[in-house]
Amino acid sequence: MMKSNVLRGRVLSTVRLGLLAGLVLGLPSLTGCAGQPGTSGSDFGQVNLAPGKTAACYTDPCTILFAMPPGKGSYVVRANNQLVGTYPAGQVANLGDFFKMDSPITVTVDGTDAKPAILYITGNM
């Protein structure tokens, strides 16, 4: 009887440890690692990017919300060297939908020293 209780205790401890590990490792993929403008992060169908940040998006297409660098006036934004549009400095700009076939997407801001932002679109969801 004593051996049985010890064995059951070990099995339950192993199961609990496995469940905890699965929760810790699996939760970010379920939540999409949502980020705020200015931080790297990912989401399902939409992602927040900022200069110098890298993120992944799990749907194809994926909408980019881009935190424009501070400054005065407006800046020209490009994705993979193609003109996206002109957006006001210091605001969050909706750059539109981008597709897996163009991934990785490199977003740059003309006339600034802002580092490029990079988005990988996996399209797995």
NORQUIPE-V996343 format. One record per residue. N is the residue number from 1. RES is the residue in one small letter. OMEGA is omega as a letter, one per 30 degrees, with the letter a starting at -180 (* if undefined). Layout:
n=N res=RES omega=OMEGA
n=N res=RES omega=OMEGA
This chain:
n=1 res=m omega=a
n=2 res=m omega=l
n=3 res=k omega=a
n=4 res=s omega=l
n=5 res=n omega=l
n=6 res=v omega=l
n=7 res=l omega=l
n=8 res=r omega=l
n=9 res=g omega=l
n=10 res=r omega=l
n=11 res=v omega=l
n=12 res=l omega=l
n=13 res=s omega=l
n=14 res=t omega=l
n=15 res=v omega=l
n=16 res=r omega=l
n=17 res=l omega=l
n=18 res=g omega=l
n=19 res=l omega=l
n=20 res=l omega=l
n=21 res=a omega=l
n=22 res=g omega=l
n=23 res=l omega=a
n=24 res=v omega=a
n=25 res=l omega=a
n=26 res=g omega=a
n=27 res=l omega=l
n=28 res=p omega=l
n=29 res=s omega=l
n=30 res=l omega=a
n=31 res=t omega=l
n=32 res=g omega=l
n=33 res=c omega=a
n=34 res=a omega=a
n=35 res=g omega=l
n=36 res=q omega=l
n=37 res=p omega=a
n=38 res=g omega=l
n=39 res=t omega=l
n=40 res=s omega=a
n=41 res=g omega=a
n=42 res=s omega=l
n=43 res=d omega=l
n=44 res=f omega=l
n=45 res=g omega=a
n=46 res=q omega=l
n=47 res=v omega=l
n=48 res=n omega=l
n=49 res=l omega=l
n=50 res=a omega=l
n=51 res=p omega=l
n=52 res=g omega=a
n=53 res=k omega=l
n=54 res=t omega=a
n=55 res=a omega=l
n=56 res=a omega=l
n=57 res=c omega=a
n=58 res=y omega=l
n=59 res=t omega=a
n=60 res=d omega=g
n=61 res=p omega=a
n=62 res=c omega=l
n=63 res=t omega=l
n=64 res=i omega=l
n=65 res=l omega=a
n=66 res=f omega=l
n=67 res=a omega=a
n=68 res=m omega=l
n=69 res=p omega=l
n=70 res=p omega=l
n=71 res=g omega=l
n=72 res=k omega=l
n=73 res=g omega=a
n=74 res=s omega=l
n=75 res=y omega=l
n=76 res=v omega=l
n=77 res=v omega=l
n=78 res=r omega=l
n=79 res=a omega=a
n=80 res=n omega=l
n=81 res=n omega=l
n=82 res=q omega=a
n=83 res=l omega=l
n=84 res=v omega=a
n=85 res=g omega=l
n=86 res=t omega=a
n=87 res=y omega=a
n=88 res=p omega=l
n=89 res=a omega=l
n=90 res=g omega=a
n=91 res=q omega=l
n=92 res=v omega=a
n=93 res=a omega=l
n=94 res=n omega=a
n=95 res=l omega=l
n=96 res=g omega=a
n=97 res=d omega=l
n=98 res=f omega=a
n=99 res=f omega=a
n=100 res=k omega=a
n=101 res=m omega=l
n=102 res=d omega=a
n=103 res=s omega=g
n=104 res=p omega=l
n=105 res=i omega=l
n=106 res=t omega=a
n=107 res=v omega=l
n=108 res=t omega=l
n=109 res=v omega=a
n=110 res=d omega=l
n=111 res=g omega=l
n=112 res=t omega=l
n=113 res=d omega=a
n=114 res=a omega=l
n=115 res=k omega=l
n=116 res=p omega=l
n=117 res=a omega=a
n=118 res=i omega=l
n=119 res=l omega=l
n=120 res=y omega=l
n=121 res=i omega=a
n=122 res=t omega=l
n=123 res=g omega=a
n=124 res=n omega=a
n=125 res=m omega=*
